[in-house]
Amino acid sequence: MAPTEAGHAIPTGERRSFGRWSRRTLVLRAALALALLATVALAFLAARNEGVQSAPLVPSGSTGMLVLDLSASVYEGAFGQTIQELADADEKVGVVAFSDAAYTLVPPGTPGRELLPLLRYFEPTSTSGELPRNPWERFRAGTRISEGLKVAREVLLERGADDGSIVLVSDLEILPDEIFALADVAALLRGDGIELRIVPLFPTPEKQERIDAILGSAKILRESSDASPVRAPEATSIASAAPWLFVAVAALLVGLLAVNEGLLARLEVGR
């Protein structure tokens, strides 16, 4: 019997002839029900795992090193935003500090949250508005970016990292005799497949142009404005503009619902 619009049934003596279609409908209904349940579960997992933070400063899947310019020409308070970004995202990094020389401050693979204690040295105090005394005051002198990059490279190679990356935070102040040393280190980094990213601390246009000429393949993570945020290049790409996995699963769910309504709608008999 087939239901009518009023909810009544139409008498029929051909019930057996509907057996094939009844079994087909039952199989389709069961298959679509399972597919819908699986898709809802997948959508839940995709929504739960979707991160809300911006694209990471350290390229995903790489072993990162943060290289801090502690030379006398740098205002240390400018380091705070970069360190806070790494800590908030809990990105795993090592830290190298440099001036005329360089040394490893934190080993690679350290969770970003472990960098938070460093912030107390790079944030003005609430009372005086000045930066507190820090352990590097006697260390601070000239700027040898090549030394910082060289030590970071050596640490990555010692660790056996095939996917190393370096985030350099500096005002890009370099002397003429540093140009060739920096160019040599940059060539070694490219040869080792180590990606270099730079957070410039408001250099003059001339300094920026000089660094661009030496490190042309490096990616810049900050604009020249004081108020500009520190963010990865991927943060402005379409890939990070939306949770695409969740969008795809949601579209699949809508498609399955449409198929369910199209194939398994209740049979209606006109008057």
N, C-alpha and C positions, 0 to 999 in steps of 0.2 A: 504494500500500500504506500502511496506517495502522499505526503502532507500537502494541504492546500494553504492559501494565505490565511484562512481563518483558523488554521490549526487542526482541521479535520482530515481524515484520510479518504482516499479514493479507492473503492473496492476494485480489486483486480484478481483475475484467475491465472495470471502469468508470473507468479512470484518467483518461480524457479529461473525464469529467463533473466532476472535481475541479479542472480547469484554471482556471476562473473564481475559485474560492475560493483556489487557490494564488497567483494573481496578486494578489488582494486582500490576502492575508496578507503577501506580499512588499512591497507598497507600504506597508502599515501598519507593517511592521517597519522599513523604511527611514525613514519619516517620524518614527516614535517615536524611532529611534536618533539622528536629527539633532536632534530637539527635546531629547532628554536631554543630548546633548553641548553644545548651546547653553546649556541651563539650568545645567549644571555649570560652564561657563565664566563665565556671569553670576554664579553664586554665588561663584566664586573672586574675581572682580573686586569684588563687593559686600563680601566679607569683608576684602579687602585695603585697600579705600578707607574702611572704617568707622573713624571717629576714636574714640580712646579718651578724649580729653579731655572735660571737662564742657562744658555750653553756654557759648558765648562771652559775655563781659561786654559787649562791643560787639555790638549786634544784627547778625546776619548780613546781608551785602550793604550795610551802611551805612558812611559815612565817619565814623570815630570821633574824638572829642577827649577826652582825660583832663584834668580840671581839678583841680589840687592846691591845697588851702588851706594856704599857708605862713605864716599869721598866727601871732602870738606865743602864742596860746592852744592851738595844736595840737602834739601830740607827733609828730614826723616819723616815728618808728619805726613808726607805725601805717600808713604808706603801703606798707610792704614787701609785704604779702600781695597787694594789688591789682596792684602792678607785676609781681610774680612771676607772678600768674595771666595777665596780658596777655603776658608774655614766654614763658611755657610754651606758650601756645596760639599764639604768634607772630601775635597780632592786630595789624593795621595801625592805628595811632593817631597823633594829634598830642598834644602836651602843652602846657597853659597853666598857669602858676603865678601865684598872686595873693595879695595881702594887702590893703593899702589901694589898690594899683594892680595891674595884671595885665600880663603879657607872654607871648609865645609862646616856649616853651622848646624844643619839638621840633615840626617841621612835620607836618601831617597826612599819612597814608600811610606813615609810618615803621614798618618791621617791629617787632613787639613785642620781639624779641631785642635790638634796639638800645637798649632801655630798661634793660638789665641794668647798665650802668655807673652808673646813678643809684642802684642799691641800696646802694652803698658808703656813701652819705650817710644812708641810712635804716635801717641795721642797726648795733646796738651792737658795739663792738670787743671782741675776745676777751680783751684784757688788762684794760681798765678797765670794760667793761660799759656805757660811755657812747657816745652817738652822736658821730661825728667832726665836726670843724668843716666847715661847708658854705658854698657861695658865696652863700647867701641870708640870712646872719645879719643884715646891715644892712638887708635888704629887709623883714624880718619886722616887722609892726606890728599894725594893726587888721584886722578881717575885713570885706571887701566882696565877698560872694559875687556880687553883681550885676556887679561889674567883671570877675570871672573868666568868668562866663557870657557877658557882652557881648563880650569879646575872642574867646572860642571861637566864638561865633555869627558874628562878623565874618570870622574865618578860614575858616569853612565856606562863607560866602556868597562870599568872594573866590575860593575854589576852585571855586565853581559846583556844590557838592554838593547834589543834590536829595533825598538820603537821609541827612542828617546825624544824628548822635547824640552826646550828651555824657554822660560819666561823671564826676560831681562827687564828690570825696573831701574831706569837711569835718566839723568838729565842730558845724557849724550854729549857731555863735555869731553872732548878728546884733544890731545896735543898732536902736532904734526907728526912726531916720531911714532905715534900710536897707530897711525893710519895703516901702515903696511903690516904691522903685527895683527891688527884687527882683521884685515883682509885675509891674511893667512889662516887665522882661526875660523873665519867664516867659510873658507873653502874646505877646511877639514870637516866642519859640521855638515856641509852639503854632501861631502863624500861619504860620511857615516850615516846619512839619512836622518840626521837629527834636525827637527823643525825648530826654528827660532821665532819667538814672538816677543814683541817689545811693548812695554808700557812706558811711553815717554813722559818725563816729568817737566812738561812745559818748556822744551828747548826753543831757542830762537829758530826762525826759518832757515838760517844758514846752517846751523847744527843739524837740523832735520834733513836738509838736502844732502849734507855730507854723509850722514849715516845711511840715507837711502841709496846713495851711490855705492857705498861699501857693502851694505847688507840689503841689497835690492830685493832678495827673496823673502825677507822677514815680514811677518804680518804685524800690523800696528793695532794695538788693543785699546787705544785711547786717542781722542782728538786733542788738539792743542789748547782748547778752552779749559779753564780751571774747574768749571762745573761739569765737564764731560765725564760720563761714567766709564769705568773699566769693564769692557765686555769682549767676548770672543767674536771673531768674524762670523761664526755660524749663527750668532744671536740675531742677525739681520736677514738671514736666509729664509726662504719659504719653508725649508725643512723643519725649522723650529717654530714656525708661526702657529701651528696647531698640532694637537695630539693625533697624528695621522693614523696610528694603529687603531685608536678608539673610533675615529671617524669611519674607517674601513669596516670595522666590525658592526658599527651601528647601521651602515648602509646595507650590509649583508642581512642584518636582522630585519630591516624594512623590506628588503627584497623577498625574504622568506615569508613574511606576513602577507605580502602582496600575492605570492604564489598560493599560499593557503586560502586566501579569500577567492582567488580566481578559480582554483580547481575544486575546492571543497565547500563552496557556498551551498546553502540549503536549496533544494530543488523547489521551485515555485511554479505552480500551474495557474495559468491565466483563467479568467472567468469565461 
